[in-house]
Amino acid sequence: MGKRAIFSGVTRRAALAAAVALPFAAPLAAAPALAAEPIKVVATTSMIADAARVIGGERVEVTALMGPGVDPHAYRQTRSDIVAMTRADLVLWHGLYLEAQLEEFMHGLAEKRRVVAVGESVPADLLMAHDDYENRYDPHVWMDPDLWSHVLHGVRDALVEADPEGEAVYSANTAAYLEEAAALGSYARGALATVPDTRRALVTAHDAFRYFGRAYGFEVIGIQGISTESEAGLKRIEELVDLLVERGITAVFVESSVSDRNVRALIEGAAARGHEVAIGGELYSDAMGKPGTYEGTWLGMIDHNVTTISRALGGAAPERGRLGRLSSES
Ligand SMILES: [Zn+2]
C-alpha cells in the first residue's frame, strides 16, 4: 500500500525502476524523470519486428532475431538469441509452424515468459491448409495485407497486455498502420490487375505466395513446398520445365531468403528445350530487405514484390512502386 501511494501518478515500470535504482535512503523527490523505460520486445521474423516497432513507437525497444535473407523455416536459435529472449518483456513469434526449428524452445519459454504467436491472430477460416501436414496451415500470411492486418491487431494486443499504460499510443499507431496497409492492398489490386490473363502464373523458389495468389488472382507454383525444408527433386524440376514450355511461361522469380539453385536449374532445363525463361526479379518472400531501407519495412517489401511481379509479367505498375520509393531494379 505504502509504495502505491508514494508512486501514484508514476508508471509502474518507472516506479519499479526507481525502486531498484534507489533502494534505501535516496529521497524519492530526486527520482529521475518519470518517462518509462522502453519495454524489451524480441521478435523472430523481420516482418513481426517491423510491426512491433511501428506500433510500439518509443515505448518499445525491438530486437529481431532474423535479418535479411534469413530463412525462418530452417532457423535455429543461437546462444545470444536465447539470452535476448529470456531477458525480454515480450517475445513475439509467428507460429503456424513457420519457425519449425524454434517450436520446442518457444513452448518451453512460454511457461516462463510472455510469449505470443502473433501469426495465429488470423482467424482460422481465412487460413489455407498446409499441403504436407494435416491440421496445419500455410504460415505466409504477411503476403496479403488484409490478412496481415489481423496480425497487426495481434501485435497491438500483445503490447497492451505487456504494457497496459501504452494502450492509447499502441492503438493510435495501429490505426495509422492499418490505413497504410489498406492503401498498399488497393495499390496491389490495381497494379496486379494490369497483368494479362495469359501471364497470371507466378513461379517462385518455394510456396510462399499462395495467399498472394488467392488475393490477386494468380496461379502460384513453388519449386519447393510451403517449407524450404523439403528438397525439390530432379523429377519436380523436370515436371516444372514441362509446365513452363507447355504454358509458355517466360519469367520465374528468385527469393531473397532461398537459394536460387532450383530456379536456375529450371531456366537451364527450359533453355535445353528451346524455351527461353528469364528471372523476373528477386522477391522478398520470408524476410524483408536491409534495415534502414524502404524494402527493409513490411510496406516496402510488399510494394517491391507487387511492383516487380506486375512489371515482369507484362503489367503496368509504376517503376518505383506505390510511393515512388523503391530502389531502382535490383
Ligand atoms: Zn516460406
Residues whose N, C-alpha, C, O or C-beta is under 5 A from the ligand:
A	BS01	ZN	A208 I226 D286
